[in-house]
């Protein structure tokens, strides 16, 4: 079993690309991936979540929905979160600091508190905001955090700092997606632990086979590889992988 924890229906790249569920599943088949967690960003929150819902309805056995919440979209975001839970049976929430007009604890914390109350894991692209993530994960230690891109796609020093954070805090995990220093994935698994890293591709713009190869060259023992590729994220979202 291989589960990709980080796949876009609507992306955050320069062109804000939208990807069909058929393309996503075709890429999954090409890479040998069984299930993918999908979400949409860069649209108003209700539209983003509706786009995700429609994709999952096309392939309910392959795609797992995460909601996206952007507090900049207005005061109805708690209602939109509840609607996503009711209509989509979401397994988590994606937060992306890169779409916020202001990145601060005052802006982010109300959303985090509501997600924590809902007992949903948070997949966060924190845009290298290490100090803020230290603060949020300390204040909200009942929330489960998955920090995307090892915390930073390119900065090795920051990757090590985020690996230390994941090692120190039981509820903090790292995803391996879009890592420009693939040797740091092996470092994160070694120093944070193979129970604290989950596989993600940031696909389908990035082909998941490319990101999967970065895991395959880490020299993991079979049980470590199974944890990174499936068991850890399955446990986080409450998915039975048999």
N, C-alpha and C positions, 0 to 999 in steps of 0.2 A: 504494500500500500504506500502510495506517495500522495501527499496533500500539499498543494501550493497555497500558502497563507496570504498571498498578496497579488491580486489580479484586478486590473481595471476594466470596467465596462466603459467608463468615461475617464480619460486620463488627465494628468496634470502637466503633460509635456508642452512644449512651446505652441503647438497647434491645437491643443485641447482635443485630441483625437477621441472619437467614439468607436468602440469595437463591438462587432456583432457577437452574440453568443455562439454562433456557428464558427466564427474564427477562433474564439477562445477555446472551444472544445477541440477543434482541429489541431491547434497548437498543443493542447494537452495530450492528444493521441500521438502526435509526432514525438513527444518527449516521454511518453509512458506514464503520464500523471493521471491518477484516478479521480481526484476531486480537487476543486479550487475554491477558495474563498474569494468572492467578487464584491465590488462596490463601485460607486460612481462619485466623482468629485467635479468641481468646476461647473456646477449647475446650481440653481437655487435648491435648497435642501429637499423640498417635496419632489421636485422633478428628478433629482439625482436618485433618490430612493425608489421612485417609480420606475426609472430606467433599469435599476438593478432588479427590481421585482419581476419585470417582464423578461429579463434575461434568464433568471432562475426558473421561471415557469416553462421556458423552452427546454431546459435540461435539469429537472429537479433532482435527478440522481447523481449529477456531476458537479453542480454549482451550489455553493453555500453562501447565503446572503449576509453581508454586514451592512448596517446602515451607515450613512454619513451625516454628520451634524456640523453645521457652520453657524455659530452664534451671530455672525454678522448679518445673517438673513432676517433677523428680527426676533421679537419676543415670543413668537409661536413655536420656537424650536423644541420646547418640551412636549408640545402637542404632536409635533411631527415625529419625534422620537417614539412616543407611545403608539402613534399610528403605524410606524414601521414595525414595531414589535407585534402589533396585532395583525397586520396585513401580510407580513413577510416572514414571521417567525425568525427574526434575525438572530444570529449566534454571537454577534459582537458589533462594535461600532468603530468606524475609521475616523480619526481626527487628523487633519492635515494643517499644520501651522502655516504652511506656505500660502494658503488661500485666505488667511486672516489679514485684515487691515492693520491690526495691532496684535502682537504676540506678547501676552502678559498673563500673570497668574489671575488678575482680576477678570480678564476676558475668558480664560479657559476654565478656571476652577468651577464655576456654576455648572458647566456642561459635564465635567468630570464627576462632580458630586451626584448628578442625576443618573449618569451611567453606572456609577458605583452602586447607587441605590437599586438600580435595575438588575444588578449582579451580572452584567455583561462585560466581557473582556474588551480592552481598548487597544486597537492597533493605531499607533501614532507615528506620523512622520513629523518629528520635532524640529526639523531644520537646524540641527546641531545645537539646540538650546539645552546644554547639559545642566546648567545651574537650575533652570526652571524645572527640568525633569527630576532632578534631585529633590527639589522642593515638593513637587506634586506627588511623587511616589512615596515620600515620607508622610505627607498630610493625608493621603488617600491609600493607606496600606491594606484596605479591604478590596481595592480594585486590582484586577489582573491587567498588567501592562505588557504589550508587545511593542518594543521600540524598533521601528523599521530601519533598514539599511545599516544595522549595527550602530545606529546613532548618527553615523556620518558616512557618506559613500566614499570619501577620499582622505579624510584626515586620520592618520594612523594613531596619533596621540589621543584624539577624541574616542576612537574605537576602543582603545584600551581602557579609557575612563568609563565608558558605557559597559564594557565587559565586567569591570570591577563592580559597577552598580548592580548588574544582574547577579553577580556572584554574592553580593552582600544582602540583597533583598529578595526574599523568596517569591514575591509576586511579580518580579520583573524578568521579562524574557527579551530576546533579541531576534529579529528576523534577518536573514542573510541576503535579502534582495538588493540588486543594483550596487553591489560592492565592487568598487574599482580597484581594490587591493585584495584579491581573493585569498592570499595567504593569511589575511587577518581573520577570515572565517575559521580557519583551523586554529588560530590563536584564541579566538573567542570560545570555541568549543573546548579547547584545552583548559583555559583559565576560568571561564564562567561555569563550564560543565556541559556535557552533552545533553543534559536535561533542560538547559536554559536557552538553547538556540533552536529556531524553527526555520524550515526552508520556505523561502519566498522568491518569486521571480521578478515582480513588477511588470509582469506580462500583460497582454500578449505583444505589446510593442517590442519588448525584450523577449526573445524566444526563450521559453522555460528550459529548453535543452541546454542552452548556454549556462544558465544559472545552476542547473542541476550538475553540470560538469564540474563546477567549482566545489560542490560537495563531494563528488566522486573522487577527486584528487586529494582529499584531506587525509586519507589513510585511516579511516575510521574502522573500528571493530564492527561486526554485524549489528550488535545491539545498540551501539552508538548511532550508527547510520539510521536504524529503524526509528530511534527516538527523534533525531533531527528531521527526518523526512515525513514522519507521520504521528508517532505516539505522543510527542509533546503537544502539538497543536490539537490533536484529537482530545487529549485530556483537558486542555484549556477550554475548548468549546463544547465539551460534553458529548463527543461523537464516539459511538461504539465502532471500533475498527475490527472487531472479532478477535 
